[in-house]
Amino acid sequence: MRPFRISKASARRLPALGAAFFLALGLFAPQSQAAAAAPTGPTSPAAAPAAPAAAPKSVPVPKSPEARTDGRPLAAESTSKDSRPKAATTPADTTAKTAKQFSAAAAAAAADACDVSGILSASGSALIQQVKALPTVECTYPLFNLTGNDARNVFREAQMVTVADALRAASAAYPGDNSTSVGQLVMFLRAGYYVQDNQPDNVGGYGTALQTSIRGALDAFYAAPHSQDVTQANGNTLNEAVTLIDSAKENARYAGVVKRLLAGYTTGWPASMTQAVANTETVITNGFDRGLAAVLQADPSFGTTWAAFVTRNGAQLDGGDVVTRIGMLIGTMLAHDELKAQGRPLVKDLINRYPLVGATAPLTMNLVWFTENKDKGNCSYYGICDLPTRLPPLVLTHDRVCNANLRVRGQEMTDQQLSDTCTSLINQDAFFHKVIQDNGAIPGDVNTNLEVVVFDDYYNYSLYAGSMYHIAVDNGGMYEEGDPAKAGNQARFIAHEASWLRPEFQIWNLNHEYTHYLDGRYDMYGDFDAGMTTPTIWWVEGLAEYISYGYRNVRNADAIAEAGKKTYKLSELFDTVYDQTSDAAVNSNRVYRWGYLAVRYMLQSHPDDVKAVLAKYRTGDWAGARTLLKSTIGTRYDADFANWLTACAADNCGTLPPVQAPLCTNPDTRQFDNDCRRDGLAATTGNYSHHFLYLPAGVRQLTITSSGGTGNADLYYNGGNWATTGSYQARSANAGNGETLTITNPPAGWVYFSLAAQQSFGGVSVTTQYK
């Protein structure tokens, strides 16, 4: 994750993150106030005052496993939760070698039923006989996995020319089905282009001889009258022949075939013919790098045919259908200056014809993406300048105000998920302050309100977040800090659910990112860019990891595994930046896992040094903090850090020094509040130190602890009445003053507890906490 605070004006993309962090955002909730019933004891406690609310900060988010590199959502990743791309039944061609992976299981299944051994050594007419003799088209599948000498023997250019010429000859009498094995010839050629593209050194180059032959073959096939039959039998061969256009990189030459298919398609076509239309998506997509733009420029009717294909079949639009997938590519015309004039009215009509949400959203919002990224500054022409205000109420239909400082807006969240998210955010705030022990927000930081936006999944995030908030979406979310010194600034964390973890509900990066907000508000002066003037990433990212794992009580297995490797010295980690090397994996490992280890070690072993560094960070004295880290500390702790890493790798990473709750502030010394303590309590033998606190509705657990001092004080609790040794609901009566009471589901309102002096005591500390 690249957790760093960013301004709205220059929000940055987050890099890929190796592990999922579910960051919990939290703020102090104002304490509930209620009129107290008169106690039965000597004096009525005063009404509990409201505690001040904490405020938020801004930072971007780590990349989700489903994020796309260009930030543009595709229809295949539809909004339907269970609609994931299915494995292809035949190998798929793309221009990216890393994506050209044919199913080993499918190839193995075909190999068990088919014998391709004769093809491996055949040439000339014998090769044609062997290919056409394969009993089914599926028997060609093992050819896609040939390597080494087999790949060269089978797919060298002379072999491909032989088969292409055979396809040309067979196409003249193509009967509209595979009775003459035309399908096997097509698939052999597809396999050859596939293998050569992935293994050019093994197969050798392809030149003009093959280009001439493949053009002759495709010309003949598409000229055959039966290649236009709208039948299941023809479609079985046609759909592979359409893909062969792209395999041979002849996209522009056969644009007329694409146009013909788009013009003729209706929802009544058989499945294999529909697949032939679907395969034109690849021909169009890759065609813009292969001369297709010039064809469209010369033939404006291609564009109108393309748009009519969508409007004629608009009833089919559901997000993952063939019409959506091909229709949204009309926006590609905006990426080419020579086609903008043609493309603009087509895109405008489709955006305004179909709704921006629901089943048509993948079409309309993808087209919006093209207008915003390829025709910038022209929103008024398309009528979409108001999308930042028009879309949120349409998309974010679930809303919960957690407290005066925190609001959650979700696309699809149940009431329970909203409540749990609020609780998680609020509770993490208290955890953060216990660890950091800050003295409040940095003076002048007015980011007192945080809005958390949660899309249903990455796809919906990529579909809407860019238009709603003008951010990049090739990441896992974005935290916008804005200007923390500007009154009315809205800090916002834009996130999405980790849909791949369902049925468990998790918001991707929630805990980690909320730590960035808190760190920015309480530790790091100014905006994110200000804090990057010197290397502060060891702290910024390391703390976010440490708080995220610590708050969730999750073992950071990846970081602990790294500890045993002792890759870095502590003094080296103080120099960490995001792009340390050209290797993204190395950078991510150092930033997050080693940042976690460095921060954990410093907080546990040298908390005073951390306080000194943070004192500099909080005033924006970046140079002074750098001097502390690199000169005052320098290499002094490197040896001890190495020893600590050894212990940590053995699962003995240690714990933070005990953190005391802050002192209670109410002037009535008998009253406690949530997460506060009173020191110096005393009573003589047989007497009491009486106390009370006010609990808001919904408290699940109250914990009261006593420690320190002299003598022997026992702890008594009595719900809504004063607690004594003769009237109590729970007690802890150990020797000495170390007592703890945990009350489950206590009543709302005033509750009472006492220290009873079994022996005169003094100097005792008591802490109350509830959740």
C-alpha positions in Angstrom: 0.0 0.0 0.0 1.4 3.4 -0.4 0.0 4.9 2.7 0.8 8.5 2.5 -1.3 11.5 2.9 -2.3 13.2 -0.3 -3.9 16.4 -1.2 -7.1 16.3 -3.3 -5.4 18.3 -5.9 -2.7 15.7 -6.4 -4.1 12.4 -5.2 -1.6 9.6 -6.0 -2.1 6.0 -7.0 -1.3 3.4 -4.5 1.2 0.7 -5.4 0.4 -3.0 -5.1 0.4 -4.4 -1.7 1.4 -7.9 -0.9 -1.1 -8.6 1.9 -4.6 -7.5 2.7 -4.9 -4.9 5.4 -8.4 -4.2 6.7 -7.8 -0.8 8.3 -10.3 0.3 11.0 -11.1 3.9 11.1 -12.1 5.2 14.5 -12.9 8.4 16.3 -13.9 9.1 19.9 -17.6 9.2 20.2 -19.1 11.9 22.4 -20.2 10.4 25.6 -23.9 10.1 26.1 -25.6 12.4 28.6 -28.6 11.6 30.6 -30.2 12.8 33.8 -29.1 10.7 36.7 -31.5 9.2 39.1 -30.8 10.1 42.7 -28.5 7.5 44.2 -29.4 5.9 47.5 -26.0 6.8 48.9 -24.8 10.1 50.5 -24.4 12.3 47.4 -25.8 12.2 43.8 -23.1 12.1 41.1 -23.3 15.0 38.6 -24.3 14.3 35.0 -21.3 13.1 32.9 -20.1 15.7 30.5 -19.6 14.9 26.8 -16.0 14.0 25.8 -14.5 15.9 22.9 -14.6 14.1 19.6 -11.4 13.3 17.7 -10.8 14.2 14.0 -9.6 12.6 10.8 -6.7 12.8 8.3 -6.0 11.8 4.7 -4.0 9.1 2.9 -4.3 6.8 -0.3 -4.8 3.0 -0.3 -3.0 -0.2 -1.3 -3.8 -1.9 -4.5 -6.5 -4.6 -4.5 -5.9 -8.0 -6.0 -8.5 -7.1 -8.6 -7.2 -3.7 -9.6 -6.5 -3.1 -13.3 -3.4 -1.3 -14.5 -5.1 1.3 -16.6 -7.9 1.9 -14.1 -10.6 1.2 -16.7 -13.2 -1.4 -15.6 -14.2 -4.0 -18.1 -17.6 -5.6 -18.6 -16.2 -9.0 -17.8 -15.8 -7.9 -14.3 -19.4 -7.2 -13.9 -21.2 -5.8 -10.9 -22.7 -9.1 -10.2 -21.1 -10.6 -7.1 -20.9 -14.1 -8.4 -20.1 -13.3 -12.1 -16.5 -14.0 -12.6 -14.9 -14.7 -15.9 -15.2 -18.4 -16.7 -12.3 -20.4 -18.0 -12.3 -20.4 -21.8 -13.1 -23.7 -23.6 -10.4 -22.9 -26.2 -7.2 -21.0 -25.8 -7.6 -17.2 -26.0 -5.2 -14.9 -27.9 -4.1 -11.5 -26.6 -1.1 -9.4 -27.3 0.3 -9.7 -23.8 2.4 -12.8 -23.5 1.7 -13.0 -19.8 -2.0 -13.4 -20.5 -1.5 -16.1 -23.1 -2.0 -19.1 -20.9 -3.9 -22.1 -22.2 -5.6 -24.4 -19.7 -3.3 -27.2 -19.0 -6.3 -29.2 -17.8 -8.1 -28.7 -21.1 -5.0 -29.7 -23.0 -4.4 -32.8 -20.9 -8.0 -33.8 -21.4 -7.7 -33.4 -25.2 -4.3 -35.3 -25.2 -5.9 -38.3 -23.5 -8.5 -38.6 -26.2 -6.5 -37.5 -29.2 -3.2 -38.5 -30.8 -1.2 -35.6 -32.2 2.1 -37.5 -32.5 1.8 -37.8 -36.2 1.7 -34.0 -36.6 5.1 -33.6 -34.8 7.1 -34.9 -37.7 4.8 -34.4 -40.7 5.2 -31.8 -43.4 3.6 -30.9 -46.8 0.5 -32.9 -47.7 1.2 -35.4 -44.9 0.8 -32.6 -42.4 -2.5 -31.6 -43.9 -3.7 -35.1 -43.7 -2.7 -35.4 -40.1 -4.4 -32.2 -39.1 -7.6 -32.9 -40.9 -7.6 -36.5 -39.5 -7.9 -35.2 -36.0 -11.4 -36.5 -34.9 -12.5 -33.2 -33.3 -11.5 -29.5 -33.2 -10.7 -30.0 -29.5 -7.9 -32.4 -30.5 -5.9 -29.4 -31.6 -5.7 -28.1 -28.0 -2.4 -30.0 -27.1 -0.7 -28.1 -30.0 -1.0 -24.8 -28.0 1.4 -26.3 -25.4 4.2 -27.4 -27.7 7.7 -26.2 -26.7 11.3 -26.5 -27.8 12.0 -28.6 -30.9 8.5 -29.8 -31.2 7.3 -26.2 -31.4 9.8 -25.4 -34.2 9.1 -28.6 -36.1 5.4 -28.1 -36.2 5.0 -24.3 -36.4 8.0 -23.0 -38.4 6.9 -20.6 -41.2 6.9 -23.2 -43.9 4.5 -25.4 -42.0 2.2 -22.5 -41.3 2.2 -21.6 -45.0 1.3 -25.2 -45.9 -1.7 -25.2 -43.6 -2.8 -21.6 -44.6 -2.7 -22.6 -48.2 -4.8 -25.7 -47.4 -7.3 -23.5 -45.6 -7.6 -21.3 -48.7 -8.2 -24.4 -50.8 -10.8 -25.9 -48.5 -12.7 -22.6 -48.0 -13.8 -22.5 -51.6 -16.2 -25.3 -50.9 -16.8 -24.6 -47.2 -20.2 -26.2 -46.5 -21.1 -24.2 -43.4 -20.1 -26.9 -41.0 -17.0 -28.8 -40.1 -17.6 -31.9 -42.2 -14.5 -31.0 -44.3 -12.3 -30.3 -41.2 -11.9 -26.6 -41.9 -12.1 -26.1 -38.1 -9.0 -28.2 -37.5 -7.0 -26.1 -40.0 -8.1 -22.9 -38.4 -7.2 -24.1 -35.0 -3.8 -25.3 -36.2 -3.0 -21.8 -37.4 -4.3 -20.2 -34.2 -2.0 -22.6 -32.2 1.0 -21.7 -34.4 0.6 -17.9 -33.9 0.0 -18.5 -30.2 3.2 -20.6 -29.8 5.3 -18.4 -32.0 4.3 -15.3 -30.1 5.3 -16.9 -26.8 8.4 -18.7 -28.1 9.8 -16.7 -31.0 13.3 -18.1 -30.4 12.1 -21.7 -30.6 9.8 -21.3 -33.6 11.6 -18.7 -35.6 10.2 -15.6 -37.3 7.2 -15.2 -39.6 7.5 -13.1 -42.7 5.8 -12.1 -45.9 5.4 -15.6 -47.1 3.0 -16.5 -44.3 1.3 -13.1 -44.5 0.5 -13.7 -48.1 -0.8 -17.2 -47.4 -2.9 -16.3 -44.4 -4.5 -13.4 -46.2 -5.4 -15.7 -49.1 -6.8 -18.2 -46.6 -9.0 -15.7 -44.7 -10.1 -14.0 -47.9 -11.3 -17.3 -49.2 -13.0 -18.3 -46.0 -14.9 -15.0 -45.6 -15.8 -15.0 -49.3 -17.4 -18.5 -49.0 -21.2 -18.0 -49.0 -21.7 -20.5 -46.1 -19.4 -18.5 -43.8 -22.3 -16.2 -43.5 -24.8 -18.8 -42.5 -26.5 -18.0 -39.2 -26.4 -21.5 -37.8 -24.8 -23.2 -34.8 -22.7 -25.4 -37.1 -21.2 -22.5 -39.0 -20.7 -20.5 -35.8 -18.5 -23.3 -34.3 -16.0 -22.6 -37.1 -16.6 -19.0 -37.6 -16.0 -17.9 -34.0 -12.5 -19.4 -34.2 -11.9 -17.9 -37.6 -12.7 -14.5 -36.2 -10.1 -15.0 -33.5 -7.6 -16.0 -36.2 -7.9 -12.5 -37.6 -6.4 -11.2 -34.4 -3.9 -14.0 -34.1 -2.6 -13.1 -37.6 -2.6 -9.4 -36.8 -4.8 -8.7 -39.8 -7.4 -6.7 -37.8 -7.6 -3.7 -40.2 -7.8 -5.9 -43.3 -10.9 -7.7 -42.1 -12.7 -4.8 -40.4 -15.5 -5.5 -43.0 -16.1 -8.9 -41.4 -16.5 -7.2 -38.0 -18.8 -4.7 -39.4 -20.9 -7.4 -41.1 -21.3 -9.3 -37.9 -22.2 -6.3 -35.8 -24.8 -5.2 -38.5 -26.4 -8.6 -38.6 -26.4 -9.7 -34.9 -29.7 -10.1 -33.0 -30.4 -11.7 -29.7 -32.0 -14.6 -31.6 -28.6 -15.8 -33.0 -27.4 -19.2 -31.8 -24.8 -19.4 -29.1 -21.8 -20.2 -31.4 -22.7 -17.2 -33.7 -23.0 -15.0 -30.7 -19.5 -16.2 -29.7 -18.3 -15.2 -33.1 -19.6 -11.7 -32.4 -18.1 -11.7 -29.0 -14.7 -12.6 -30.5 -14.7 -9.4 -32.5 -14.0 -7.6 -29.2 -10.4 -8.7 -29.4 -10.2 -7.8 -33.1 -11.4 -4.3 -32.3 -9.4 -3.8 -29.1 -6.1 -4.9 -30.7 -7.0 -3.5 -34.0 -6.4 0.1 -33.0 -2.7 -0.7 -32.8 -2.9 -2.4 -36.2 -4.4 0.2 -38.5 -8.1 -0.1 -37.6 -8.4 3.7 -36.9 -7.5 4.5 -40.5 -10.2 2.1 -41.7 -12.8 3.7 -39.4 -11.8 7.2 -40.6 -12.2 6.1 -44.2 -15.6 4.4 -43.5 -17.7 6.5 -41.1 -20.5 3.9 -41.5 -18.5 1.5 -39.3 -19.0 3.7 -36.3 -22.7 4.2 -36.9 -23.1 0.4 -37.4 -21.2 -0.2 -34.2 -23.5 2.2 -32.2 -26.6 0.8 -33.9 -25.5 -2.7 -32.8 -25.8 -1.4 -29.2 -29.1 0.5 -29.5 -30.8 -2.3 -31.5 -29.9 -4.9 -28.8 -30.2 -2.5 -25.8 -32.6 -4.9 -24.1 -29.8 -7.4 -23.7 -27.6 -5.0 -21.6 -26.9 -6.6 -18.3 -23.2 -5.7 -17.6 -21.4 -8.8 -18.8 -23.1 -9.4 -22.1 -21.6 -9.2 -25.6 -23.4 -5.9 -26.4 -21.9 -4.2 -23.3 -18.4 -5.6 -24.0 -18.3 -4.4 -27.6 -20.4 -1.3 -27.2 -18.2 0.2 -24.5 -15.2 0.1 -26.9 -16.9 2.8 -29.0 -15.2 5.1 -26.5 -11.9 4.1 -28.0 -12.6 6.4 -30.9 -12.1 9.3 -28.5 -8.5 8.2 -28.0 -7.7 8.9 -31.7 -7.7 12.5 -32.9 -8.7 11.4 -36.4 -11.8 9.7 -35.0 -13.0 12.1 -32.3 -15.4 14.0 -34.5 -17.1 10.7 -35.5 -17.0 9.2 -32.0 -18.3 12.2 -29.9 -22.0 12.1 -31.0 -22.0 8.3 -30.7 -20.7 8.3 -27.2 -22.9 11.2 -26.2 -26.0 9.4 -27.4 -25.2 6.2 -25.5 -24.3 8.0 -22.3 -27.5 9.9 -22.3 -29.7 7.1 -23.6 -29.0 4.6 -20.8 -28.9 4.9 -17.0 -25.6 5.4 -15.2 -26.5 2.8 -12.6 -27.9 -0.7 -12.7 -27.6 -3.1 -15.6 -26.5 -0.5 -18.1 -23.8 1.1 -15.8 -20.9 -0.9 -17.2 -21.7 0.5 -20.7 -22.4 4.1 -19.7 -19.7 4.5 -17.1 -17.0 2.9 -19.3 -18.0 5.4 -22.0 -17.8 8.2 -19.3 -14.3 7.0 -18.5 -13.3 7.5 -22.1 -14.7 11.1 -22.2 -12.9 11.9 -18.9 -9.6 10.4 -19.9 -9.5 10.8 -23.7 -11.6 13.9 -24.3 -10.8 16.0 -21.3 -12.3 19.3 -20.7 -15.4 18.5 -22.8 -17.8 17.4 -20.1 -20.4 20.0 -21.0 -20.8 18.5 -24.5 -21.6 15.1 -23.0 -23.8 16.6 -20.3 -21.8 15.0 -17.5 -20.1 17.9 -15.7 -22.4 17.4 -12.7 -21.5 13.7 -12.1 -19.7 14.4 -8.8 -23.0 15.6 -7.4 -25.4 13.5 -9.5 -23.8 10.1 -8.8 -23.3 9.8 -5.0 -27.0 9.7 -4.1 -27.6 7.2 -6.9 -24.7 4.9 -5.9 -24.2 5.3 -2.2 -27.6 4.4 -1.0 -26.7 3.4 2.5 -25.7 6.1 5.0 -24.7 6.0 8.7 -23.5 8.8 10.9 -21.4 7.1 13.5 -20.8 10.2 15.6 -20.4 13.9 15.1 -17.0 13.4 13.3 -17.5 10.2 11.3 -19.9 9.2 8.5 -20.0 6.0 6.5 -21.7 5.9 3.1 -22.0 2.6 1.4 -23.2 1.1 -1.9 -24.4 -2.2 -0.5 -24.0 -2.5 3.3 -26.4 -4.0 5.8 -27.4 -2.1 9.0 -25.1 -4.6 10.9 -22.2 -3.9 8.6 -22.6 -0.2 9.0 -22.8 -0.5 12.8 -19.8 -2.8 12.9 -17.8 -0.5 10.7 -18.6 2.5 13.0 -17.6 0.5 16.0 -14.4 -0.6 14.5 -13.4 2.9 13.5 -14.3 4.3 16.9 -12.4 1.7 18.9 -9.3 1.9 16.8 -9.0 5.6 17.6 -8.6 4.8 21.3 -6.1 2.1 20.5 -4.0 4.5 18.4 -3.9 7.1 21.2 -2.8 4.5 23.7 0.1 3.5 21.6 1.2 7.0 20.5 0.3 8.8 23.7 -0.1 12.1 21.8 -1.2 15.3 23.3 -4.0 16.0 20.9 -4.3 17.1 17.3 -1.6 19.2 15.7 -2.4 22.9 16.2 -4.1 24.2 13.1 -5.3 20.9 11.8 -9.0 21.3 11.3 -9.8 17.9 9.6 -12.4 17.2 12.2 -14.8 15.2 10.0 -14.1 12.0 8.1 -16.3 10.5 5.4 -15.8 6.8 4.6 -17.1 5.8 1.2 -17.5 2.0 0.6 -18.2 0.6 -2.8 -19.6 -2.9 -3.1 -16.4 -4.3 -4.7 -13.4 -3.2 -6.7 -15.4 -3.3 -9.9 -17.9 -0.8 -8.7 -15.1 1.3 -7.2 -13.4 1.4 -10.6 -16.7 2.1 -12.3 -17.7 5.1 -10.2 -15.0 6.5 -8.0 -13.1 8.3 -10.7 -16.1 10.3 -11.9 -17.4 11.0 -8.4 -14.1 12.1 -6.8 -11.7 12.7 -9.7 -9.2 10.1 -8.5 -7.2 7.3 -10.2 -8.8 3.9 -9.6 -5.9 1.6 -10.6 -5.4 0.9 -6.9 -7.3 -0.4 -3.9 -8.9 2.9 -2.8 -7.8 6.4 -2.0 -7.6 8.5 1.1 -8.0 12.2 0.4 -6.7 14.5 3.1 -7.1 17.8 1.3 -5.7 20.9 3.1 -5.8 20.1 6.8 -5.5 23.8 7.6 -8.5 24.9 5.5 -11.8 25.3 7.3 -14.6 23.1 5.9 -12.1 20.7 4.2 -13.7 17.3 3.9 -11.3 14.4 4.6 -12.5 11.3 2.8 -11.5 7.6 2.6 -12.8 6.1 -0.6 -12.7 2.3 -0.3 -14.3 -0.9 -1.5 -15.3 -4.2 0.1 -12.9 -7.1 -0.3 -15.4 -9.2 -2.2 -12.9 -12.1 -2.6 -13.2 -12.7 1.1 -17.0 -13.2 1.1 -19.0 -14.3 2.9 -16.8 -12.6 5.5 -17.3 -8.8 5.3 -14.2 -6.8 5.2 -13.4 -3.3 3.8 -10.1 -3.4 2.0 -7.4 -1.5 3.8 -9.8 0.1 6.3 -7.5 -0.3 9.4 -4.3 0.6 7.7 -5.7 3.6 6.0 -7.4 4.9 9.1 -4.0 4.8 10.9 -2.7 7.1 8.1 -5.5 9.5 8.9 -4.8 9.5 12.6 -1.0 9.7 12.0 -1.5 12.7 9.8 -3.7 14.5 12.2 -1.8 13.8 15.4 1.8 13.1 14.3 2.7 14.6 10.9 2.5 18.4 10.4 0.9 19.8 7.3 -0.2 17.8 4.3 1.3 14.6 2.9 3.8 16.3 0.6 5.2 18.3 3.5 6.0 15.0 5.4 7.8 13.6 2.4 10.6 16.2 2.3 12.8 13.7 4.2 12.5 9.9 4.4 9.6 9.3 6.8 8.2 6.2 5.2 9.7 3.9 7.8 7.3 5.6 10.3 4.3 6.4 8.1 3.9 2.9 6.6 5.4 1.0 9.5 3.0 2.6 12.0 0.0 1.9 9.8 1.1 -1.8 9.6 1.8 -2.0 13.3 -1.5 -0.4 14.4 -3.5 -2.4 11.8 -2.1 -5.7 13.0 -2.0 -4.8 16.7 -5.6 -3.4 16.8 -7.0 -6.5 15.0 -4.8 -8.7 17.2 -3.5 -10.5 14.1 0.0 -12.0 13.9 2.0 -10.4 11.0 3.3 -13.7 9.7 4.9 -12.2 6.6 6.9 -9.6 8.6 7.9 -12.2 11.2 9.2 -14.5 8.4 11.2 -11.6 7.1 12.8 -10.9 10.5 14.8 -14.1 10.3 16.4 -13.0 7.1 18.0 -9.9 8.6 17.9 -8.2 5.3 18.2 -4.6 6.6 19.9 -2.8 9.5 17.7 -0.4 11.5 19.8 2.5 10.4 19.1 1.6 6.8 15.4 1.4 7.3 15.4 5.0 8.4 16.3 5.8 4.8 13.3 3.9 3.3 11.4 5.6 0.4 8.6 4.2 -1.7 10.6 3.7 -4.9 13.9 2.5 -3.4 14.6 0.2 -6.4 13.2 -0.7 -9.8 11.8 -3.9 -8.2 8.3 -3.3 -7.0 8.2 -6.4 -4.9 11.4 -5.5 -3.1 10.1 -2.0 -2.5 6.8 -3.3 -1.1 8.6 -5.7 1.2 10.9 -3.1 2.6 8.1 -0.4 3.0 5.5 -2.6 4.7 7.0 -5.6 6.3 10.3 -4.1 7.3 8.6 -0.8 8.2 6.4 -2.8 10.6 9.5 -4.4 12.2 11.3 -1.1 12.6 8.4 0.7 14.2 7.5 -2.3 16.4 11.1 -2.5 17.7 11.4 1.3 18.3 8.0 1.5 20.1 8.9 -1.4 22.3 12.6 -0.9 22.9 13.1 2.9 22.6 9.8 4.7 23.3 11.6 7.8 24.4 13.4 8.1 21.1 10.1 7.7 19.3 8.6 10.5 21.4 11.6 12.7 20.5 11.2 12.0 16.8 7.5 12.6 16.9 8.0 15.9 18.7 9.9 17.0 15.6 7.4 15.5 13.1 4.5 17.3 14.9 6.1 20.7 14.3 7.2 20.0 10.8 10.9 20.0 11.8 11.7 17.3 9.3 15.4 18.1 9.3 15.6 17.9 13.1 13.9 14.5 13.1 16.3 13.4 10.4 19.2 14.4 12.5 17.8 12.5 15.5 17.4 9.3 13.4 20.7 9.5 11.4 23.1 11.2 13.9 21.8 10.9 17.4 20.6 7.3 17.0 22.6 6.5 13.9 23.8 2.9 14.0 23.7 2.7 17.8 20.8 0.2 17.9 21.7 -1.9 14.8 23.3 -4.7 16.9 20.4 -4.8 19.3 17.9 -4.7 16.4 19.6 -7.7 14.8 19.3 -9.6 18.1 15.6 -8.6 18.4 15.0 -9.9 14.8 16.4 -13.3 15.8 14.0 -13.5 18.7 11.1 -12.1 16.7 11.7 -14.8 14.0 11.2 -17.3 16.8 7.9 -15.7 17.6 9.2 -13.7 20.6 8.8 -10.2 19.3 7.9 -8.8 22.7 5.1 -6.3 23.7 4.7 -2.6 24.2 5.5 -1.2 27.6 2.3 -1.0 29.6 0.3 2.1 28.7 -1.6 3.8 31.4 -5.0 5.2 30.7 -5.1 9.0 31.0 -6.2 10.6 34.2 -9.9 11.3 34.7 -10.7 14.9 34.2 -14.1 15.4 36.0 -13.7 17.7 39.0 -15.7 15.2 41.1 -13.0 12.8 42.1 -15.5 10.0 42.6 -16.6 10.0 38.9 -14.9 7.9 36.3 -15.4 7.9 32.5 -14.4 5.5 29.7 -10.6 4.7 29.6 -9.4 6.9 32.4 -7.8 6.4 35.8 -7.5 8.0 39.2 -4.4 7.7 41.3 -3.8 8.0 45.1 -7.1 6.5 46.3 -7.2 5.6 50.0 -9.4 4.5 52.8 -9.0 3.2 56.4 -9.9 -0.3 57.5 -13.6 -1.0 57.2 -14.3 2.1 55.1 -14.8 2.7 51.4 -13.6 4.7 48.4 -16.9 5.1 46.6 -17.1 5.7 42.8 -19.4 5.7 39.8 -19.5 6.3 36.0 -22.2 6.8 33.4 -22.6 4.1 30.7 -24.3 4.9 27.4 -26.7 2.3 25.9 -25.2 -0.6 24.1 -22.1 -1.2 26.3 -21.2 -4.8 26.0 -18.4 -5.0 28.5 -17.2 -2.9 31.5 -13.7 -3.5 33.0 -12.6 -2.1 36.3 -9.0 -2.6 37.5 -7.1 -1.6 40.6 -3.3 -1.7 41.2 -0.4 -0.3 43.1 -0.3 1.4 46.5 -0.1 -0.2 50.0 -2.5 -2.1 52.2 -5.4 -4.4 50.9 -8.4 -3.0 49.0 -11.0 -5.3 47.5 -13.2 -4.2 44.5 -17.0 -4.3 44.6 -19.6 -3.5 41.8 -23.3 -3.1 42.3 -24.9 -1.8 39.1 -27.4 1.0 39.8 -26.8 1.3 43.6 -23.8 2.0 45.8 -21.5 -0.9 46.2 -20.6 -2.3 49.7 -19.5 -5.6 51.2 -23.1 -6.3 52.0 -24.7 -5.1 48.7 -22.9 -6.0 45.5 -23.3 -7.9 42.2 -19.7 -8.7 41.6 -16.4 -8.5 43.6 -12.7 -9.2 43.4 -11.0 -9.9 46.7 -7.4 -10.9 46.2 -4.6 -10.3 48.7 -3.1 -6.8 48.0 -4.6 -4.3 45.6 -4.4 -6.1 42.2 -8.1 -6.5 41.4 -10.1 -6.8 38.2 -13.8 -7.0 37.5 -15.3 -7.6 34.1 -19.0 -6.9 33.8 -20.8 -8.2 30.7 -23.8 -6.3 29.3 -24.0 -3.8 32.2 -27.1 -1.6 32.3 -27.2 1.9 30.7 -27.0 4.8 33.1 -25.1 5.3 36.3 -23.3 2.3 37.8 -21.4 2.2 41.1 -18.3 0.5 42.4 -16.2 0.8 45.5 -12.7 -0.1 47.0 -13.4 -1.7 50.4 -10.6 -1.5 52.9 -9.9 -4.9 54.3 -6.8 -3.2 55.6 -6.1 0.5 55.4 -4.8 1.3 51.9 -3.3 4.2 50.1 -1.8 5.2 46.7 -4.1 2.8 44.8 -4.8 3.4 41.1 -8.2 2.5 39.5 -8.9 2.4 35.7 -12.3 2.0 34.0 -12.8 0.9 30.4 -15.9 -0.1 28.5 -16.7 -1.2 24.9 
